Amino acid sequence: MSVIIKAVYIGDGDESFVENGFSDGLNVVFSNDNNVGKTIAMQGIMFTLGASPSFPDSFQYREYIFIVDLEIDGEDVSVMRNRNTFAICRGGRIDTFDSVEAFQNYWSSNVWPLPYLGKDGRKTIAGLEL
């Protein structure tokens, strides 16, 4: 399976951040300056793909929309997240989900299977952040 992150978009009605300089292979995100969006971009990718929020307390992530453009085995896939609402655009179709679990179940059934892990004596689907 080949997965390429093509871009991440974070914004609201007043401001936005776009990182679309990713290329095939290993990418290193760096800057000589602080507070330019490196950490927020990486945390935004993880959050968009279903991870629990890990943003700094000062970052009001609930007010933003997060979008990640991916290429999966040559197919363009866009994932959007706002709070716990997701949308995935794939093959000209848009599907929406109202929870992390619903999004992960769709992903595992329609994009590529996610592994199951043992948790509290039962099997639980592993999140995309793993």
A tleap script that builds the chain and sets N, CA, C and O, in Angstrom:
source leaprc.protein.ff14SB
mol = sequence {
  NMET SER VAL ILE ILE LYS ALA VAL TYR ILE
  GLY ASP GLY ASP GLU SER PHE VAL GLU ASN
  GLY PHE SER ASP GLY LEU ASN VAL VAL PHE
  SER ASN ASP ASN ASN VAL GLY LYS THR ILE
  ALA MET GLN GLY ILE MET PHE THR LEU GLY
  ALA SER PRO SER PHE PRO ASP SER PHE GLN
  TYR ARG GLU TYR ILE PHE ILE VAL ASP LEU
  GLU ILE ASP GLY GLU ASP VAL SER VAL MET
  ARG ASN ARG ASN THR PHE ALA ILE CYS ARG
  GLY GLY ARG ILE ASP THR PHE ASP SER VAL
  GLU ALA PHE GLN ASN TYR TRP SER SER ASN
  VAL TRP PRO LEU PRO TYR LEU GLY LYS ASP
  GLY ARG LYS THR ILE ALA GLY LEU GLU CLEU
}
set mol.1.N position { 0.848 -1.171 0.000 }
set mol.1.CA position { 0.000 0.000 0.000 }
set mol.1.C position { 0.893 1.232 0.000 }
set mol.1.O position { 1.827 1.339 0.794 }
set mol.2.N position { 0.598 2.143 -0.885 }
set mol.2.CA position { 1.342 3.395 -0.993 }
set mol.2.C position { 0.446 4.544 -0.544 }
set mol.2.O position { -0.634 4.751 -1.096 }
set mol.3.N position { 0.902 5.290 0.462 }
set mol.3.CA position { 0.142 6.444 0.959 }
set mol.3.C position { 1.057 7.661 0.933 }
set mol.3.O position { 2.151 7.642 1.498 }
set mol.4.N position { 0.604 8.704 0.279 }
set mol.4.CA position { 1.351 9.953 0.197 }
set mol.4.C position { 0.478 11.071 0.744 }
set mol.4.O position { -0.655 11.251 0.299 }
set mol.5.N position { 0.996 11.819 1.703 }
set mol.5.CA position { 0.311 13.022 2.167 }
set mol.5.C position { 0.649 14.124 1.171 }
set mol.5.O position { 1.818 14.443 0.952 }
set mol.6.N position { -0.385 14.699 0.572 }
set mol.6.CA position { -0.167 15.733 -0.431 }
set mol.6.C position { -0.300 17.140 0.133 }
set mol.6.O position { 0.425 18.047 -0.276 }
set mol.7.N position { -1.235 17.327 1.081 }
set mol.7.CA position { -1.452 18.668 1.633 }
set mol.7.C position { -2.260 18.571 2.920 }
set mol.7.O position { -2.997 17.612 3.147 }
set mol.8.N position { -2.097 19.592 3.752 }
set mol.8.CA position { -2.929 19.759 4.941 }
set mol.8.C position { -3.418 21.203 4.952 }
set mol.8.O position { -2.660 22.138 4.692 }
set mol.9.N position { -4.701 21.360 5.258 }
set mol.9.CA position { -5.344 22.677 5.310 }
set mol.9.C position { -6.016 22.811 6.667 }
set mol.9.O position { -6.723 21.904 7.107 }
set mol.10.N position { -5.798 23.928 7.322 }
set mol.10.CA position { -6.407 24.198 8.626 }
set mol.10.C position { -6.932 25.616 8.570 }
set mol.10.O position { -6.185 26.537 8.239 }
set mol.11.N position { -8.209 25.812 8.889 }
set mol.11.CA position { -8.713 27.171 8.849 }
set mol.11.C position { -10.119 27.319 9.378 }
set mol.11.O position { -10.805 26.349 9.701 }
set mol.12.N position { -10.518 28.576 9.452 }
set mol.12.CA position { -11.880 28.947 9.800 }
set mol.12.C position { -12.282 30.066 8.854 }
set mol.12.O position { -11.661 30.227 7.804 }
set mol.13.N position { -13.285 30.829 9.188 }
set mol.13.CA position { -13.746 31.899 8.314 }
set mol.13.C position { -12.817 33.091 8.229 }
set mol.13.O position { -12.977 33.936 7.348 }
set mol.14.N position { -11.838 33.176 9.137 }
set mol.14.CA position { -10.966 34.349 9.190 }
set mol.14.C position { -9.517 34.091 8.796 }
set mol.14.O position { -8.845 34.990 8.289 }
set mol.15.N position { -9.033 32.884 9.020 }
set mol.15.CA position { -7.627 32.605 8.736 }
set mol.15.C position { -7.465 31.165 8.282 }
set mol.15.O position { -8.325 30.318 8.524 }
set mol.16.N position { -6.341 30.903 7.616 }
set mol.16.CA position { -6.078 29.533 7.185 }
set mol.16.C position { -4.577 29.281 7.135 }
set mol.16.O position { -3.767 30.203 7.035 }
set mol.17.N position { -4.243 28.012 7.208 }
set mol.17.CA position { -2.874 27.554 7.077 }
set mol.17.C position { -2.887 26.446 6.043 }
set mol.17.O position { -3.710 25.534 6.129 }
set mol.18.N position { -2.000 26.504 5.075 }
set mol.18.CA position { -1.904 25.485 4.033 }
set mol.18.C position { -0.458 25.031 3.946 }
set mol.18.O position { 0.460 25.843 3.827 }
set mol.19.N position { -0.272 23.723 4.006 }
set mol.19.CA position { 1.050 23.151 3.727 }
set mol.19.C position { 0.863 22.148 2.592 }
set mol.19.O position { 0.313 21.064 2.789 }
set mol.20.N position { 1.324 22.520 1.414 }
set mol.20.CA position { 1.178 21.646 0.255 }
set mol.20.C position { 2.513 21.392 -0.440 }
set mol.20.O position { 2.559 21.107 -1.636 }
set mol.21.N position { 3.581 21.500 0.317 }
set mol.21.CA position { 4.911 21.291 -0.244 }
set mol.21.C position { 5.451 19.888 -0.041 }
set mol.21.O position { 6.651 19.657 -0.190 }
set mol.22.N position { 4.566 18.939 0.301 }
set mol.22.CA position { 5.016 17.563 0.498 }
set mol.22.C position { 5.392 16.945 -0.847 }
set mol.22.O position { 4.843 17.306 -1.888 }
set mol.23.N position { 6.335 16.009 -0.806 }
set mol.23.CA position { 6.727 15.294 -2.019 }
set mol.23.C position { 6.776 13.805 -1.716 }
set mol.23.O position { 6.677 13.399 -0.558 }
set mol.24.N position { 6.926 12.997 -2.747 }
set mol.24.CA position { 7.058 11.558 -2.553 }
set mol.24.C position { 8.266 11.283 -1.658 }
set mol.24.O position { 9.251 12.020 -1.695 }
set mol.25.N position { 8.189 10.242 -0.871 }
set mol.25.CA position { 9.311 9.875 -0.019 }
set mol.25.C position { 9.269 10.573 1.321 }
set mol.25.O position { 8.222 11.061 1.748 }
set mol.26.N position { 10.390 10.616 1.970 }
set mol.26.CA position { 10.519 11.213 3.297 }
set mol.26.C position { 10.497 12.730 3.201 }
set mol.26.O position { 11.203 13.320 2.382 }
set mol.27.N position { 9.688 13.353 4.037 }
set mol.27.CA position { 9.620 14.811 4.112 }
set mol.27.C position { 10.043 15.245 5.505 }
set mol.27.O position { 9.658 14.627 6.498 }
set mol.28.N position { 10.828 16.296 5.578 }
set mol.28.CA position { 11.243 16.870 6.851 }
set mol.28.C position { 10.640 18.271 6.924 }
set mol.28.O position { 10.892 19.115 6.064 }
set mol.29.N position { 9.849 18.500 7.955 }
set mol.29.CA position { 9.222 19.809 8.141 }
set mol.29.C position { 10.067 20.560 9.156 }
set mol.29.O position { 10.200 20.123 10.299 }
set mol.30.N position { 10.638 21.683 8.750 }
set mol.30.CA position { 11.506 22.424 9.650 }
set mol.30.C position { 11.411 23.918 9.365 }
set mol.30.O position { 10.935 24.350 8.316 }
set mol.31.N position { 11.878 24.678 10.331 }
set mol.31.CA position { 11.969 26.122 10.190 }
set mol.31.C position { 12.949 26.618 11.237 }
set mol.31.O position { 13.075 26.025 12.309 }
set mol.32.N position { 13.630 27.687 10.932 }
set mol.32.CA position { 14.497 28.320 11.917 }
set mol.32.C position { 13.696 29.168 12.895 }
set mol.32.O position { 14.230 29.636 13.901 }
set mol.33.N position { 12.418 29.363 12.601 }
set mol.33.CA position { 11.546 30.189 13.435 }
set mol.33.C position { 10.560 29.327 14.203 }
set mol.33.O position { 10.226 28.219 13.783 }
set mol.34.N position { 10.101 29.844 15.326 }
set mol.34.CA position { 9.033 29.211 16.095 }
set mol.34.C position { 7.699 29.836 15.705 }
set mol.34.O position { 7.641 30.919 15.123 }
set mol.35.N position { 6.635 29.121 16.042 }
set mol.35.CA position { 5.274 29.610 15.833 }
set mol.35.C position { 4.955 29.876 14.365 }
set mol.35.O position { 4.319 30.877 14.035 }
set mol.36.N position { 5.399 28.977 13.486 }
set mol.36.CA position { 5.067 29.118 12.066 }
set mol.36.C position { 4.158 27.995 11.574 }
set mol.36.O position { 3.781 27.981 10.403 }
set mol.37.N position { 3.793 27.034 12.464 }
set mol.37.CA position { 2.809 26.027 12.105 }
set mol.37.C position { 3.307 24.605 11.951 }
set mol.37.O position { 2.527 23.735 11.563 }
set mol.38.N position { 4.567 24.330 12.235 }
set mol.38.CA position { 5.100 22.974 12.049 }
set mol.38.C position { 4.350 21.962 12.921 }
set mol.38.O position { 3.854 20.952 12.421 }
set mol.39.N position { 4.272 22.230 14.192 }
set mol.39.CA position { 3.626 21.300 15.119 }
set mol.39.C position { 2.139 21.209 14.844 }
set mol.39.O position { 1.584 20.110 14.823 }
set mol.40.N position { 1.485 22.334 14.632 }
set mol.40.CA position { 0.045 22.334 14.354 }
set mol.40.C position { -0.245 21.543 13.078 }
set mol.40.O position { -1.245 20.827 13.015 }
set mol.41.N position { 0.605 21.661 12.066 }
set mol.41.CA position { 0.399 20.902 10.818 }
set mol.41.C position { 0.452 19.404 11.087 }
set mol.41.O position { -0.416 18.664 10.622 }
set mol.42.N position { 1.453 18.948 11.828 }
set mol.42.CA position { 1.579 17.515 12.116 }
set mol.42.C position { 0.431 17.031 13.007 }
set mol.42.O position { -0.148 15.973 12.763 }
set mol.43.N position { 0.108 17.812 14.035 }
set mol.43.CA position { -1.008 17.440 14.905 }
set mol.43.C position { -2.323 17.478 14.128 }
set mol.43.O position { -3.217 16.670 14.378 }
set mol.44.N position { -2.440 18.415 13.188 }
set mol.44.CA position { -3.643 18.514 12.369 }
set mol.44.C position { -3.842 17.299 11.490 }
set mol.44.O position { -4.969 16.830 11.327 }
set mol.45.N position { -2.753 16.775 10.913 }
set mol.45.CA position { -2.856 15.557 10.105 }
set mol.45.C position { -3.358 14.406 10.964 }
set mol.45.O position { -4.282 13.692 10.575 }
set mol.46.N position { -2.754 14.227 12.127 }
set mol.46.CA position { -3.160 13.143 13.025 }
set mol.46.C position { -4.617 13.298 13.460 }
set mol.46.O position { -5.376 12.328 13.460 }
set mol.47.N position { -5.006 14.518 13.830 }
set mol.47.CA position { -6.368 14.780 14.263 }
set mol.47.C position { -7.362 14.495 13.136 }
set mol.47.O position { -8.405 13.885 13.366 }
set mol.48.N position { -7.040 14.934 11.928 }
set mol.48.CA position { -7.935 14.722 10.795 }
set mol.48.C position { -8.179 13.245 10.552 }
set mol.48.O position { -9.276 12.850 10.157 }
set mol.49.N position { -7.164 12.430 10.786 }
set mol.49.CA position { -7.281 10.995 10.542 }
set mol.49.C position { -7.833 10.227 11.743 }
set mol.49.O position { -7.792 8.997 11.764 }
set mol.50.N position { -8.352 10.948 12.745 }
set mol.50.CA position { -9.080 10.294 13.824 }
set mol.50.C position { -8.420 10.285 15.176 }
set mol.50.O position { -8.997 9.758 16.127 }
set mol.51.N position { -7.231 10.847 15.303 }
set mol.51.CA position { -6.557 10.859 16.599 }
set mol.51.C position { -7.261 11.799 17.569 }
set mol.51.O position { -7.950 12.736 17.166 }
set mol.52.N position { -7.073 11.530 18.836 }
set mol.52.CA position { -7.553 12.465 19.854 }
set mol.52.C position { -6.753 13.757 19.727 }
set mol.52.O position { -5.583 13.727 19.345 }
set mol.53.N position { -7.373 14.887 20.042 }
set mol.53.CA position { -6.645 16.160 19.909 }
set mol.53.C position { -5.453 16.215 20.855 }
set mol.53.O position { -5.544 15.818 22.016 }
set mol.54.N position { -4.327 16.717 20.332 }
set mol.54.CA position { -3.124 16.867 21.150 }
set mol.54.C position { -2.530 18.267 20.974 }
set mol.54.O position { -1.327 18.471 21.131 }
set mol.55.N position { -3.392 19.215 20.647 }
set mol.55.CA position { -2.957 20.576 20.378 }
set mol.55.C position { -2.610 21.309 21.670 }
set mol.55.O position { -3.067 20.926 22.747 }
set mol.56.N position { -1.803 22.361 21.564 }
set mol.56.CA position { -1.551 23.195 22.739 }
set mol.56.C position { -2.866 23.781 23.269 }
set mol.56.O position { -3.806 24.008 22.507 }
set mol.57.N position { -2.918 24.019 24.560 }
set mol.57.CA position { -4.139 24.552 25.174 }
set mol.57.C position { -4.586 25.865 24.528 }
set mol.57.O position { -5.780 26.158 24.480 }
set mol.58.N position { -3.657 26.633 24.045 }
set mol.58.CA position { -4.003 27.941 23.469 }
set mol.58.C position { -4.609 27.832 22.064 }
set mol.58.O position { -5.166 28.809 21.562 }
set mol.59.N position { -4.510 26.668 21.428 }
set mol.59.CA position { -5.022 26.491 20.070 }
set mol.59.C position { -6.464 26.008 20.136 }
set mol.59.O position { -6.729 24.902 20.608 }
set mol.60.N position { -7.376 26.811 19.675 }
set mol.60.CA position { -8.805 26.527 19.750 }
set mol.60.C position { -9.237 25.641 18.577 }
set mol.60.O position { -9.957 26.089 17.684 }
set mol.61.N position { -8.792 24.386 18.586 }
set mol.61.CA position { -8.999 23.485 17.449 }
set mol.61.C position { -10.475 23.237 17.125 }
set mol.61.O position { -10.812 22.933 15.981 }
set mol.62.N position { -11.339 23.362 18.104 }
set mol.62.CA position { -12.772 23.120 17.856 }
set mol.62.C position { -13.369 24.142 16.884 }
set mol.62.O position { -14.425 23.906 16.296 }
set mol.63.N position { -12.697 25.262 16.723 }
set mol.63.CA position { -13.191 26.324 15.842 }
set mol.63.C position { -12.706 26.175 14.401 }
set mol.63.O position { -13.106 26.955 13.536 }
set mol.64.N position { -11.858 25.193 14.130 }
set mol.64.CA position { -11.237 25.065 12.813 }
set mol.64.C position { -11.735 23.845 12.055 }
set mol.64.O position { -12.225 22.880 12.642 }
set mol.65.N position { -11.601 23.910 10.755 }
set mol.65.CA position { -11.829 22.772 9.871 }
set mol.65.C position { -10.458 22.288 9.419 }
set mol.65.O position { -9.590 23.088 9.068 }
set mol.66.N position { -10.274 20.989 9.431 }
set mol.66.CA position { -9.012 20.356 9.051 }
set mol.66.C position { -9.257 19.495 7.814 }
set mol.66.O position { -10.223 18.734 7.768 }
set mol.67.N position { -8.402 19.611 6.834 }
set mol.67.CA position { -8.497 18.792 5.625 }
set mol.67.C position { -7.110 18.232 5.316 }
set mol.67.O position { -6.110 18.945 5.394 }
set mol.68.N position { -7.065 16.958 4.968 }
set mol.68.CA position { -5.829 16.327 4.529 }
set mol.68.C position { -6.094 15.680 3.178 }
set mol.68.O position { -7.022 14.884 3.027 }
set mol.69.N position { -5.267 16.031 2.197 }
set mol.69.CA position { -5.306 15.393 0.884 }
set mol.69.C position { -4.263 14.290 0.851 }
set mol.69.O position { -3.096 14.513 1.172 }
set mol.70.N position { -4.696 13.097 0.461 }
set mol.70.CA position { -3.832 11.937 0.392 }
set mol.70.C position { -3.866 11.353 -1.014 }
set mol.70.O position { -4.799 11.593 -1.780 }
set mol.71.N position { -2.848 10.595 -1.333 }
set mol.71.CA position { -2.883 9.735 -2.512 }
set mol.71.C position { -2.631 8.325 -2.009 }
set mol.71.O position { -1.572 8.031 -1.454 }
set mol.72.N position { -3.611 7.459 -2.207 }
set mol.72.CA position { -3.528 6.089 -1.725 }
set mol.72.C position { -3.541 5.164 -2.928 }
set mol.72.O position { -4.550 5.056 -3.625 }
set mol.73.N position { -2.431 4.503 -3.169 }
set mol.73.CA position { -2.279 3.624 -4.341 }
set mol.73.C position { -2.738 4.318 -5.614 }
set mol.73.O position { -3.436 3.722 -6.435 }
set mol.74.N position { -2.346 5.583 -5.780 }
set mol.74.CA position { -2.660 6.338 -6.982 }
set mol.74.C position { -4.026 6.996 -6.992 }
set mol.74.O position { -4.350 7.710 -7.941 }
set mol.75.N position { -4.837 6.779 -5.969 }
set mol.75.CA position { -6.178 7.364 -5.891 }
set mol.75.C position { -6.159 8.572 -4.956 }
set mol.75.O position { -5.633 8.491 -3.846 }
set mol.76.N position { -6.730 9.690 -5.401 }
set mol.76.CA position { -6.839 10.877 -4.560 }
set mol.76.C position { -7.963 10.697 -3.550 }
set mol.76.O position { -9.082 10.319 -3.896 }
set mol.77.N position { -7.636 10.977 -2.292 }
set mol.77.CA position { -8.592 10.875 -1.188 }
set mol.77.C position { -8.430 12.121 -0.326 }
set mol.77.O position { -7.315 12.463 0.069 }
set mol.78.N position { -9.533 12.799 -0.033 }
set mol.78.CA position { -9.505 13.951 0.876 }
set mol.78.C position { -10.343 13.635 2.096 }
set mol.78.O position { -11.453 13.114 1.992 }
set mol.79.N position { -9.789 13.962 3.260 }
set mol.79.CA position { -10.488 13.744 4.525 }
set mol.79.C position { -10.646 15.100 5.202 }
set mol.79.O position { -9.689 15.867 5.302 }
set mol.80.N position { -11.861 15.389 5.666 }
set mol.80.CA position { -12.157 16.624 6.379 }
set mol.80.C position { -12.648 16.263 7.774 }
set mol.80.O position { -13.398 15.304 7.954 }
set mol.81.N position { -12.212 17.051 8.763 }
set mol.81.CA position { -12.722 16.868 10.126 }
set mol.81.C position { -12.990 18.219 10.747 }
set mol.81.O position { -12.190 19.147 10.628 }
set mol.82.N position { -14.137 18.317 11.417 }
set mol.82.CA position { -14.493 19.449 12.261 }
set mol.82.C position { -15.112 18.860 13.508 }
set mol.82.O position { -16.185 18.259 13.455 }
set mol.83.N position { -14.437 19.032 14.626 }
set mol.83.CA position { -14.824 18.409 15.889 }
set mol.83.C position { -14.864 16.899 15.691 }
set mol.83.O position { -13.823 16.299 15.422 }
set mol.84.N position { -16.023 16.267 15.813 }
set mol.84.CA position { -16.108 14.824 15.580 }
set mol.84.C position { -16.951 14.490 14.358 }
set mol.84.O position { -17.526 13.405 14.267 }
set mol.85.N position { -17.019 15.420 13.428 }
set mol.85.CA position { -17.689 15.184 12.158 }
set mol.85.C position { -16.616 15.040 11.078 }
set mol.85.O position { -15.682 15.837 10.995 }
set mol.86.N position { -16.773 14.016 10.265 }
set mol.86.CA position { -15.818 13.712 9.209 }
set mol.86.C position { -16.522 13.682 7.864 }
set mol.86.O position { -17.711 13.376 7.775 }
set mol.87.N position { -15.775 14.001 6.826 }
set mol.87.CA position { -16.219 13.776 5.452 }
set mol.87.C position { -15.030 13.222 4.694 }
set mol.87.O position { -13.896 13.654 4.902 }
set mol.88.N position { -15.284 12.277 3.826 }
set mol.88.CA position { -14.235 11.726 2.993 }
set mol.88.C position { -14.695 11.797 1.543 }
set mol.88.O position { -15.787 11.348 1.195 }
set mol.89.N position { -13.841 12.366 0.716 }
set mol.89.CA position { -14.112 12.484 -0.714 }
set mol.89.C position { -13.190 11.498 -1.424 }
set mol.89.O position { -11.964 11.582 -1.341 }
set mol.90.N position { -13.813 10.578 -2.110 }
set mol.90.CA position { -13.064 9.501 -2.766 }
set mol.90.C position { -13.836 9.059 -3.991 }
set mol.90.O position { -15.014 8.715 -3.901 }
set mol.91.N position { -13.177 9.067 -5.129 }
set mol.91.CA position { -13.829 8.614 -6.357 }
set mol.91.C position { -15.033 9.449 -6.751 }
set mol.91.O position { -15.994 8.925 -7.313 }
set mol.92.N position { -14.991 10.755 -6.459 }
set mol.92.CA position { -16.100 11.630 -6.815 }
set mol.92.C position { -17.295 11.540 -5.883 }
set mol.92.O position { -18.326 12.163 -6.136 }
set mol.93.N position { -17.170 10.780 -4.818 }
set mol.93.CA position { -18.260 10.599 -3.866 }
set mol.93.C position { -17.847 11.180 -2.523 }
set mol.93.O position { -16.683 11.083 -2.135 }
set mol.94.N position { -18.790 11.782 -1.815 }
set mol.94.CA position { -18.530 12.311 -0.481 }
set mol.94.C position { -19.389 11.545 0.512 }
set mol.94.O position { -20.610 11.470 0.371 }
set mol.95.N position { -18.729 10.976 1.525 }
set mol.95.CA position { -19.426 10.289 2.613 }
set mol.95.C position { -19.140 11.036 3.902 }
set mol.95.O position { -18.029 11.525 4.104 }
set mol.96.N position { -20.134 11.130 4.779 }
set mol.96.CA position { -19.981 11.850 6.041 }
set mol.96.C position { -20.223 10.920 7.223 }
set mol.96.O position { -20.944 9.927 7.123 }
set mol.97.N position { -19.599 11.272 8.349 }
set mol.97.CA position { -19.665 10.446 9.547 }
set mol.97.C position { -19.726 11.344 10.772 }
set mol.97.O position { -19.094 12.400 10.803 }
set mol.98.N position { -20.478 10.932 11.774 }
set mol.98.CA position { -20.684 11.741 12.967 }
set mol.98.C position { -19.881 11.284 14.178 }
set mol.98.O position { -20.131 11.730 15.297 }
set mol.99.N position { -18.918 10.394 13.955 }
set mol.99.CA position { -18.081 9.957 15.076 }
set mol.99.C position { -16.769 9.394 14.548 }
set mol.99.O position { -16.654 9.015 13.382 }
set mol.100.N position { -15.790 9.352 15.433 }
set mol.100.CA position { -14.498 8.762 15.088 }
set mol.100.C position { -14.685 7.298 14.727 }
set mol.100.O position { -14.104 6.814 13.756 }
set mol.101.N position { -15.497 6.591 15.509 }
set mol.101.CA position { -15.707 5.166 15.278 }
set mol.101.C position { -16.333 4.896 13.914 }
set mol.101.O position { -15.913 3.975 13.213 }
set mol.102.N position { -17.331 5.686 13.531 }
set mol.102.CA position { -17.977 5.498 12.227 }
set mol.102.C position { -16.989 5.758 11.091 }
set mol.102.O position { -16.978 5.035 10.094 }
set mol.103.N position { -16.159 6.795 11.245 }
set mol.103.CA position { -15.153 7.092 10.236 }
set mol.103.C position { -14.151 5.950 10.120 }
set mol.103.O position { -13.831 5.517 9.013 }
set mol.104.N position { -13.650 5.458 11.256 }
set mol.104.CA position { -12.678 4.370 11.233 }
set mol.104.C position { -13.273 3.094 10.647 }
set mol.104.O position { -12.593 2.381 9.909 }
set mol.105.N position { -14.521 2.799 10.959 }
set mol.105.CA position { -15.168 1.609 10.393 }
set mol.105.C position { -15.300 1.730 8.879 }
set mol.105.O position { -15.064 0.760 8.159 }
set mol.106.N position { -15.676 2.917 8.385 }
set mol.106.CA position { -15.748 3.130 6.942 }
set mol.106.C position { -14.371 2.920 6.318 }
set mol.106.O position { -14.230 2.207 5.324 }
set mol.107.N position { -13.357 3.550 6.913 }
set mol.107.CA position { -12.000 3.464 6.376 }
set mol.107.C position { -11.567 1.999 6.279 }
set mol.107.O position { -11.056 1.558 5.250 }
set mol.108.N position { -11.776 1.263 7.356 }
set mol.108.CA position { -11.346 -0.128 7.407 }
set mol.108.C position { -12.079 -0.993 6.388 }
set mol.108.O position { -11.499 -1.933 5.845 }
set mol.109.N position { -13.333 -0.688 6.127 }
set mol.109.CA position { -14.132 -1.477 5.186 }
set mol.109.C position { -13.964 -1.044 3.734 }
set mol.109.O position { -14.140 -1.857 2.827 }
set mol.110.N position { -13.622 0.235 3.497 }
set mol.110.CA position { -13.661 0.763 2.132 }
set mol.110.C position { -12.340 1.278 1.577 }
set mol.110.O position { -12.175 1.347 0.359 }
set mol.111.N position { -11.399 1.640 2.437 }
set mol.111.CA position { -10.138 2.189 1.953 }
set mol.111.C position { -9.042 1.143 2.133 }
set mol.111.O position { -8.480 0.664 1.147 }
set mol.112.N position { -8.734 0.786 3.363 }
set mol.112.CA position { -7.874 -0.372 3.618 }
set mol.112.C position { -8.134 -0.845 5.033 }
set mol.112.O position { -8.426 -0.037 5.915 }
set mol.113.N position { -8.030 -2.156 5.261 }
set mol.113.CA position { -8.367 -2.716 6.570 }
set mol.113.C position { -7.416 -2.231 7.668 }
set mol.113.O position { -6.195 -2.241 7.512 }
set mol.114.N position { -8.013 -1.811 8.770 }
set mol.114.CA position { -7.242 -1.440 9.951 }
set mol.114.C position { -7.141 -2.655 10.869 }
set mol.114.O position { -8.071 -3.459 10.928 }
set mol.115.N position { -6.038 -2.799 11.577 }
set mol.115.CA position { -5.905 -3.953 12.485 }
set mol.115.C position { -6.768 -3.780 13.729 }
set mol.115.O position { -7.183 -2.675 14.079 }
set mol.116.N position { -7.020 -4.894 14.375 }
set mol.116.CA position { -7.739 -4.891 15.639 }
set mol.116.C position { -6.753 -5.159 16.761 }
set mol.116.O position { -5.826 -5.954 16.613 }
set mol.117.N position { -6.963 -4.491 17.876 }
set mol.117.CA position { -6.122 -4.646 19.059 }
set mol.117.C position { -6.974 -5.105 20.226 }
set mol.117.O position { -8.163 -4.795 20.291 }
set mol.118.N position { -6.368 -5.847 21.154 }
set mol.118.CA position { -7.072 -6.231 22.361 }
set mol.118.C position { -7.093 -5.073 23.348 }
set mol.118.O position { -6.053 -4.492 23.661 }
set mol.119.N position { -8.288 -4.743 23.836 }
set mol.119.CA position { -8.424 -3.675 24.820 }
set mol.119.C position { -9.567 -4.027 25.761 }
set mol.119.O position { -10.686 -4.284 25.318 }
set mol.120.N position { -9.285 -4.038 27.051 }
set mol.120.CA position { -10.289 -4.352 28.065 }
set mol.120.C position { -10.982 -5.680 27.786 }
set mol.120.O position { -12.189 -5.809 27.991 }
set mol.121.N position { -10.215 -6.670 27.317 }
set mol.121.CA position { -10.762 -7.997 27.080 }
set mol.121.C position { -11.574 -8.148 25.811 }
set mol.121.O position { -12.214 -9.180 25.611 }
set mol.122.N position { -11.563 -7.138 24.944 }
set mol.122.CA position { -12.290 -7.252 23.673 }
set mol.122.C position { -11.462 -6.641 22.558 }
set mol.122.O position { -10.552 -5.851 22.806 }
set mol.123.N position { -11.785 -7.013 21.334 }
set mol.123.CA position { -11.053 -6.481 20.190 }
set mol.123.C position { -11.621 -5.129 19.800 }
set mol.123.O position { -12.834 -4.940 19.706 }
set mol.124.N position { -10.696 -4.182 19.573 }
set mol.124.CA position { -11.054 -2.816 19.194 }
set mol.124.C position { -10.255 -2.449 17.961 }
set mol.124.O position { -9.072 -2.775 17.859 }
set mol.125.N position { -10.895 -1.773 17.027 }
set mol.125.CA position { -10.214 -1.369 15.813 }
set mol.125.C position { -9.139 -0.332 16.150 }
set mol.125.O position { -9.372 0.592 16.929 }
set mol.126.N position { -7.970 -0.503 15.553 }
set mol.126.CA position { -6.888 0.464 15.762 }
set mol.126.C position { -7.179 1.710 14.956 }
set mol.126.O position { -7.644 1.625 13.819 }
set mol.127.N position { -6.912 2.849 15.526 }
set mol.127.CA position { -7.154 4.098 14.830 }
set mol.127.C position { -6.102 4.364 13.759 }
set mol.127.O position { -5.015 3.786 13.786 }
set mol.128.N position { -6.431 5.237 12.823 }
set mol.128.CA position { -5.508 5.584 11.757 }
set mol.128.C position { -4.246 6.258 12.275 }
set mol.128.O position { -3.205 6.213 11.620 }
set mol.129.N position { -4.328 6.884 13.447 }
set mol.129.CA position { -3.150 7.558 13.978 }
set mol.129.C position { -2.031 6.591 14.308 }
set mol.129.O position { -0.874 6.998 14.415 }
set mol.130.N position { -2.355 5.314 14.472 }
set mol.130.CA position { -1.304 4.320 14.733 }
set mol.130.C position { -0.577 4.000 13.468 }
set mol.130.O position { 0.345 3.185 13.475 }
savepdb mol mol.pdb
quit
